[in-house]
Structures are given as C-alpha cells and as structure tokens.
Amino acid sequence: MKSETVISIDNVSKKFKIYKDKPLTMKEKLLRLRSNDYEDFKAVDKISLSIYKGETISLIGHNGCGKSTLLKLITKILYPDDGAIKVSGRISSLIELGAGFHPDFTGRENIYTNASIFGLSKKEIDNKLDEIIAFSELGHFIDNPVRTYSSGMYMRLAFSVAINVDPEILIIDEILSVGDENFQKKCFEKIDKFKKNGATIVIVTHDLGTVEKISDRVIWMNAGKIVEEGKADQVLNSYKQHMNGKFVEQKQIEYETLIDSEKEGVTSFHEAAVHSGDGNNWGSKEVLITDVRILNKNGTKTNAVIAQENMIIEIDYAIDKPQKEYIFGIGFYNSDLSLIYGNNTEIDKIKLEDLERNGTLQFHVPSLNLLSGLYKLNVAVVDETHRALDFYKYYMDFTVVSTDKSIGSFSIQHSWTIKNEGAK
C-alpha cells in the first residue's frame, strides 16, 4: 500500500488574520472609526504528512483544530503560507458542495457545469448523466431550476455529482449526513466501493464509528498540529480519553458556577431536595444529613467524574438526638430511575455507635466502573431498626464519562477467546 505517495505535505503552515474591530465601510476606514488591530491565528502549523495510494485516512479533532483547513490546502481551495503540498491523481472534493452551481440553471444543466469543474469532458459527463441523476433521487425535479430545490435536494445533487466522477483521490469534509438514512447508506456503499477499487480517501468527520470502520490510519489534530497518528483503535482511544477530560473540565466549570450562585442565594441541592415537594426527603430528623459532596481524584468537589478513576462521596451529618446505632447508606440510580447499586455501613459490617455530634463520613470508590451516563445519588441514615432518620431520594445528579462502549450501567473487565474443541 505504501509504495506510492499520492499526497505529500511538507512542513505546511497556514494562518488567518483575526480582526478585533475591522472597519467595514469606506467612511470607517477614512475616519478610523474602528481599529485595524488583528491577531494571527495559525490554523495549520508546520504539518508534514505522507498519504499513500489506496489508504483511507481520517482526520479527527475538535472544531477549529485545523482539519478542514488542511483539506482545503490539499484541494487548492486555499494555499499554504509556508511549505509545499504535492498531489498525484484526480481529486474529487466533497468540501464545498455545490460550489459552481447556478441558481437559475436546472439540475441537469448544473451537473454539466459542476462535473466540468472536476475535470470531466462533455462526453464523459454524457456517459455518467443517467447514473448521477439516478443516484441523486431527484426524478423529474432534475429539470427544475436549483433555486426551487430544498436544501436537502440541493445537497443530494451536489454530492451525486462529486461522488460519480471516479476520482483517484476522494476528499470528504463532514458531509456524510446528506439526505435521509437510505441515501446515506448509498453514499457509504459508494465510498466503500472506491476503497475496494484502490482509491485514496481522506475524510474529516466527528462520527468516530465511521472513523473506526473505514480508516487504515487516523490522524488526531489539535491547535493546527498533529498530536498522534496510527491505527484507528489506538488513536481513537487516546482521543476519547482527551475529550472525556475536556468534557469533565467543562462540567466542572458549570458546577462551580452553580455553587457560586448558591452562595448568592440561589436554591442549593440540599434545599431543592428538602423543599421540592416530591416526597424525596423524609425521616425523624433526629440525625440530619447537612451536606453531600462528590470528590474527584484531585479531591475537588464535582458532579462529573471519569470512569476508572478514584471517587469519594462525603456525607456531613449533625446529631440532634443520639441513637444506639447509626447506619449510613448510598445508592446509585440510572437515568431510568432504576437502582443499579446500593450499599451501607451495615452491609460492610461497620458498626457506628458513638459518633461526634457533627462529622463527615466518606465512601471511597478506588476505581469507578460505571459506563457513560447521567446518574442520581441517594443518601440516607437510619437507626439499628432501619427507621429513617434522614433519607434523601435523588439527592443530586452526577455524570460519568467512559471510553467503554458496552451497554448497560457497569464496565466489566473481560476477554473473549475461541475454544478449539478439537484440540487436546
């Protein structure tokens, strides 16, 4: 596969000017009513990459990391500020779908215009016309002006032209959501046919399932640079861990904002649980649960945790009337409000009798094995007869993010093997 390089990217960079307050009119320019100050934004930063004949390459990364800019550099929609790009073979790019379409031309007329942009002669277009029309599923609408098309019809026609020009190199940028489910299936079948016929495919998509399914190599980009490249499973695992971390960071910011708003008088988790009127708090109140916190591996109060990392649940209590014995418990509920886990000090044979009037209990989870999802936390304290002293149903929600794609609530360590019954 790697005998022939069809796309060579050598130390390529591309930057854009981001104006802070750019003048928009001649008057603003002459009177200097606005500033011309700008910052340089490096969308692609000294990237070197070789793509080989017959390879399917996927570019992944968050929005703004430089993926689409790199594709536009390959297809010469943009030109690099530094470095060089060499391409060998006919390119069909599914980036700016419909570029070159004239709104007053019919769909049929635009097929000829658009296909000629991809380098096809009139004779070649004549031979492919029926195939393109059939693939677009536009029927008799093909002879209507494209300005009368819906956005879906417009995109289907543009995609049909681009994908039926038999390219040696196919460049795809986040447009595989064109049309309905059946049309998307046809598109993937066509792309798979290109792949089997030895075409080179470079794709940008946020659909990691597609990436894993079709890619020979995955390239993860961030801030205009290549972070990692290699086999799909290896790079996707690293990328998912990174994105899970970013997601939890964002959830933490939102959670801390919520905590700050509580300090300014907005209803807290505890107050909401007590006063919601849904019967989610009950008990004699001889012992009070005054606060509950989830701490992440860094000991930071949070409502979002990463699977397989350490988590601690802290329960603050205040004793109004001493009891013979205190039993503290927690429970996890999934989004369907089904109990998936419950535990208490009695189950773990921890006998709590003489407690300080005020204190904190910690429930340690050294490695949280829940799957991705939104969960609810129950907390309670009962006496030795299991009489409720203070019981909170759905005290707070918390989010778990995991790279495990299994179904259900728990991640279970496992392996698959094939047992050869004939072996002795």
C-alpha positions, 0 to 999 in steps of 0.5 A: 500500500505504501509504495506510492505517495499520492499526497505529500505535505511538507512542513505546511503552515497556514494562518488567518488574520483575526480582526478585533474591530475591522472597519467595514465601510469606506467612511470607517476606514477614512475616519478610523472609526474602528481599529485595524488591530488583528491577531494571527491565528495559525490554523495549520502549523508546520504539518508534514504528512505522507498519504499513500495510494489506496489508504483511507485516512481520517482526520479527527479533532475538535472544531477549529483544530485545523482539519478542514483547513488542511483539506482545503490546502490539499484541494487548492481551495486555499494555499499554504503560507509556508511549505509545499503540498504535492498531489498525484491523481484526480481529486474529487472534493466533497468540501464545498458542495455545490460550489459552481452551481447556478441558481437559475440553471436546472439540475441537469444543466448544473451537473454539466457545469459542476462535473466540468469543474472536476475535470470531466469532458462533455462526453464523459459527463454524457456517459455518467448523466443517467447514473448521477441523476439516478443516484441523486433521487431527484426524478423529474425535479432534475429539470427544475431550476436549483433555486426551487430545490430544498436544501436537502435536494440541493445537497443530494445533487451536489454530492451525486455529482462529486461522488460519480466522477471516479476520482483517484483521490476522494476528499470528504469534509463532514458531509456524510449526513446528506439526505435521509438514512437510505441515501446515506447508506448509498453514499457509504456503499459508494465510498466503500466501493472506491476503497475496494477499487484502490482509491485514496480517501481522506475524510474529516468527520466527528462520527468516530464509528465511521472513523473506526470502520473505514480508516487504515490510519487516523490522524488526531489534530489539535491547535493546527498540529498533529498530536498522534497518528496510527491505527484507528483503535489506538488513536481513537482511544487516546482521543476519547480519553482527551475529550472525556477530560475536556468534557469533565473540565467543562462540567466542572466549570458549570458546577462551580458556577452553580455553587457560586450562585448558591452562595448568592442565594440561589436554591442549593441541592440540599434545599431543592431536595428538602423543599421540592415537594416530591416526597424525596426527603423524609425521616425523624430528623433526629440525625440530619444529613447537612451536606453531600459532596462528590470528590474527584481524584484531585479531591475537588468537589464535582458532579462529573467524574471519569470512569476508572478513576478514584471517587469519594462521596462525603456525607456531613451529618449533625446529631440532634438526638443520639441513637444506639446505632447509626447506619449510613447508606448510598445508592446509585440510580440510572437515568431510568430511575432504576437502582443499579447499586446500593450499599451501607455501613451495615452491609460492610459490617461497620458498626457506628455507635458513638459518633461526634455530634457533627462529622463527615463520613466518606465512601471511597470508590478506588476505581469507578466502573460505571459506563457513560451516563447521567446518574442520581445519588441517594443518601440516607441514615437510619437507626439499628431498626432501619427507621429513617432518620434522614433519607434523601431520594435523588439527592443530586445528579452526577455524570460519568464519562467512559471510553467503554462502549458496552451497554448497560450501567457497569464496565466489566473487565473481560476477554473473549477467546475461541475454544478449539474443541478439537484440540487436546 
